[in-house]
Amino acid sequence: MELRHLRYFLAVSDERGFTRAAERLKVAQPAVSAQVRDLEEELGVRLLLRDSHHVELTAAGEVFAEGARILLQDLDGLVERARQKSRGVMRRLAVGFIGSQSHEWMPSVLRGFRQKFPDVELSLTEIVPSQQLEALLARRLDVGFIGPIFGRLPAGLQVTAFAEETALAGLPSDHPLARRRTLPWSALRDESFILTSSQNSPAWREWVRKRCHEAGFSLRVVQEVDRARTGVQYVAAGFGVSVFAEHITRQPAPGVIFVPLRPAEPKIRYGVAWRRGAVPEAVRQFLQYTQDTFAQKAAEGSSGVSEGGTRNRGR
């Protein structure tokens, strides 16, 4: 079996006909027919059903086409990486992030980094904070946007803060406290909370627990969720209240009112983590670029949310 067998077969599969496949491949139609026939004979299975009007894939043909397409895509990627490597211009960087960051921070950082360092190939993985730490230690990730920094990291990792935000209460739009311009943490004393699980986001859960403790009450969680955006939906459905960071409140949330909490300090500090020891150049460049990007945003005052400017966002 040769690569042209696969390419010819996929062309027929896509075009549903030998004539159109031949036109796409810029070869004679008999050559396409011969290659597909040879492929079927070598496999010992019928891949195509043919008649005078159209061509259809058999069940075996569907399976083979899916696998052949993946194989050729992988091969094309391998060829391109080999060419880049031969020119000495390719480096790879595996980056982990949490889902909420895909809208707020990741696009601007990644777009700018790729423009500045086109020789670095970025591989992105959405993964909850606790699993990011495991993936970093296992060398499946090079850096990770791990979310809030609170508590101690596992041995072998280090972290630096790249952004800060304040916290807001998320309330059902018909909640009595939703009309307030700001709320003290103590106002949530008797509320039932919806929060991300300790297993997925231990630092965020502990940060909220500590703020409640400082306000003189114990956090009472009635519903755990995998991610913050799911928590917004539960709040909208009236299951309880929650606490969210600013970037969550900037996304549409029908049925939810976000009210700034007081005191606003300490702020939520967001971190990017990497392995201790010798730091590869691509990792060092990514960390520096991230720090510089958010330092510039902070200087421009673009990271803040004005008091009261968020509270009607859910309506």
Buried (B, 14 or more C-beta within 10 A) or exposed (E): EEEBBBBBBBBBBEBEBBEBBBBEBEBEBEBBBEBBEBBBEEBEBEBBEBEEEEBEBBEBBEEBBEEBBEEBEEEEEEEEEEEBEEEEEBBEBBBBBBBBBBEBBBEEBBEBBEEEBEEBBBEEBEBBBBBBBEBBBEEBBBBBBBBBBBEEBEEEBEBEBBBBBBBBBBBBBEBEBBEBEBBEBEBBEEBEBBBBBBEBBBBBBBBBBBBBEEBEBEBEBEBBBBBBBBBBBBBBEEBBBBBBBBBBBBBEBEBBBBBBBBEEEBBBBBBBBBBEEEBBEBBEBBBEBBBEBBEEBBEEEEBEBEBEEBBEBBE
